[in-house]
């Protein structure tokens, strides 16, 4: 069974990318940019979580 935290972070990242693409197509470019940035931060947190668990 997959770990809960990395799975939730991955699903949140996909949701952020979807929302950002929708916002970009709707012309809300500044909000879309912040959403893309949020997705990047979620990817960072997921990778840090996975590295921490691999080291243990």
Secondary structure, 3 states (H helix, E strand, C coil): CCCHHHHHHHHHHHHHHHHHHHHHHCCCHHHHHHHHHHHHHHHHHHHHHHHHHHHC
